[in-house]
Structure formats: structure tokens, C-alpha cells
Amino acid sequence: MPATHRVPEGSPVAAFLSEYGSDTDIYVSHLDTTEVSSRKKHFFTMLGANLAWSFLLGKRIYGALYRYGILFTLGKILPIFKAPPPLVNWPLAGQLCLDIFLLLVLLPLINNFISVMTLRYHHGFPKSEIVFRKPSSATVANIVSQPPEKRDSYMNDILRRAVDPEELKQPTWGMPWDEWTMDFRAMAVAYEAEKKGLISRDAWELSVWMKMKEGWTVIEHGKVSDPLSQVGMMEKLQRKLTAMGKRHVFTQMMEVIQVKTVAKDGTALAVTEEVDKIIADIFRRNEVDFAQLTSELATESPRFAVNSLKKSK
């Protein structure tokens, strides 16, 4: 299972999410390392499509001035806009429905591509590209429409597809009915934060960021479920508990892990909820705040620390 833990309050990442994730409860971040040439090809394909959509939308808007009597009305005030009266019939109702549909679909697409062009103008096509996605309006509506007993499983399916490596390879077009929409503003700010040495690019590796009552929680895909078993974390915990005069807590915890997560033949067993409860009980009986302690250790992690200026150069 992927590692899950709280984002330490006061960290640069927490500040970033609080400011730019204020309009969403979920962010999915990853680093896009697909070939730069393929990303450029997709960009220019989108450019051609958006030019065509802009031309179509402009033509429909210009025609609407005649179809719906806008120029006819203005012509009564200003002779320069003189135009014949509109034909009020059933085909006009069909034209109105078509215009509304095109406006609702094409205008967001064109506006979205303007954000894409702004991002490309300032940051180009880096080999490793920071990507932020959040649920689209259509996805939010679909989640809300689900029966309460099915809502969690439906949400889990959406998140599973969001972090599927094969799904990540698929190019996005920013359609209103897509499950996820890219947040280009957050992406641009993330690049600036890296340049200033505030947040490392590696902080945005494939993860799901969820806004909870107590703050942001991150699910780091590709990492083990117990954050204490990450490289160097056990040593940090041991030093921390020793400094607190609680070394025996670490010893008891390791005994539980050895018995409950390693089979007799030496193979690893799945970390169950029972193990978490036993470890939590050990810390509670010894008056050690496990949540606060792991949060402090996570704060020391390079992922949530201020990026090294030397590294970013």
C-alpha cells in the first residue's frame, strides 16, 4: 500500500497547498517524463485545434448578431448597424441550442489553452514536468450524485485511474467531461517555487493530496505504507526516542514489527490494521504522542523541507 501521512503544518508544501488548493479538496501531482518531442507534438496539435475552434466560435458569434436581431435592434438607434429583422421560427430555436452548446464547450477549451500557452511561454517543455490535476466539475457532480453507500467506492475508482501509469501516458484535451482538469496556475507557481529554492520538484512525485479537517494529507504512491520504514526514518525515530528517554518504546515497537510482519521463512507479511493498533497502544501507554512525533520526522524529510539553492541551480 502507498505511504500515507499528514503534510507538516508550516512546511513550504503545506503553505503552497493551502493557497493554491483552496478551491479543491483533492490534488493529484506527478512528474511527466514522457518524451519532450511527443509533448511538443501534442501542444501544436492542440494549437491547431484551438485555432479551428476559435474560428468556428467567432463565426457563430458574428452570425448570432444577425440571427437574434442584435444588429437589427442597434440599427434602430445607430443607422450604421442597420440590418434586416431576424426570422423567428423553429429553426431559430435549433440555432440557439447549437450556439449555447458551442459556447459552453468551446469557450472553456479556448480559455484553458490560453493558460497552456502562458505556461509554455514562461517555462517551455522541461524534461521532467510538474503536473497538477484536480477533479473537474463533471467529476464533482458525478460524485455528489452517487448514493451515499456507493460514493466512497466510486471515488476510489476515480483515484485509482488517476494514478494508473497507463492512464498518465494518455494526452489530455481539457474537455469539460474529462474526469480531471489540469491546474496550470499551480504548475506555474510550482516552477517558480523551485527556481527560488522553496520547494523541490521531487516533492510533486506521483501523489494524491487530500484536504482534511486537520490539514492536508498526502498518499505517496510507489512508497511503502508505513512511513517509518522509509530509508533512514527508523534511525531518526530511534535517536528521537533515545533523546526523550524512551528507547524502550522503540525496542517494543521493533519486536511487534518483527513478529507481525515477518514470516518464519523470512518473507514479508502485509502490514495489517492490528499492527498499527498495537504500535499506537505502545506509544500511548508510554505517554508519547505518536502522531506528533511522526509529523516532526516527516518535517525533516527532504520532500517537505525547503529546497537547497545549490541543488536547484
Buried (B, 14 or more C-beta within 10 A) or exposed (E): EBBBBBBBEEBBBBBBBBEBBEEBEBBBBBBBEEEEEEBEEBBEEBBEBBEEBBEEBEEBEEEBBBBBBBBBEBBEEEEEBEBEEBEEEEEBEEBEEEBEEBBEBBEBBBEBBEBBBEBBEEBEEBEEBBBBBBBBEBBBEBBEEEEEEEEEEBBEEBBEEBBEEEEBEEEBBBEBEBBBBBBBEBBBBBBEBBEEBBBBBEBBBBBBBBBEEEBBBBBBBEBBBBBBBBEEBBEBBBEBBEEEEBEEBBEBBBEBBEEBBEEEEEEEEEBEEEBEEBBEEBBEEBEBEBEEBBBEBBBEBEBBBBBEEEEBE
